Structure formats: C-alpha cells, structure tokens
Amino acid sequence: MKSLTCQSCGLPFSKKFRGTNKDLSKNSDYCLNCFKDGTFTNHQLNIQDMEKKLLEMARHHDGLTLEEAQQTIKILPDLKRWKMTHIL
C-alpha cells in the first residue's frame, strides 16, 4: 500500500489513517492526528512547535529516528499547512 505524506507534520501515513473533512469524507492531504472533522486538531500549532514535536517524538523513539525527524523538519516549509495564508 502506497503511503501518503501529511501536509502538516510531514510524516508518512496510510490511507487507513487519513484525516477527515467536515462531511466525514477522507482527506488524503492530512493524517488523522493532524486533521479531523475538517479542521486541524491543534489550531495554535505553528511551524516551530511542529519542529519541536518531531524532535520530541524522535527522543522518545515514537517510530521516528533523530535523522528522520531532521529530514522531515527540512520539508515542513514546503507543506500545504505551512504555506497557507489562511485556515480553510
């Protein structure tokens, strides 16, 4: 199964873990941890907070190595959430 890349956290996810839109349809841009019921799960999160979150995940070995976290942090500015000028 091909994995998708969350346009908020930058991590890969499978179709099973797609976020949901307001109408509860599946959203292939965002994972379920970042996007639920048509809105981001953490509205106050900024790109710097996301970087800290990824590094913390790596420190606690939550399925992410430090190298993977650093590579993901590099792509964050290119992801849809962080390019947005307004919230959907």
Number of C-alpha atoms within 10 A of each C-alpha: 5 7 12 18 17 26 23 25 23 25 19 15 18 14 15 11 17 23 25 22 16 11 8 11 12 20 20 20 19 28 28 21 15 18 22 20 16 16 15 21 14 11 10 7 12 12 15 10 11 16 18 13 15 22 21 15 16 18 13 11 11 10 8 17 16 16 11 14 21 15 12 18 20 11 12 22 15 12 16 15 22 15 12 9 8 7 8 8
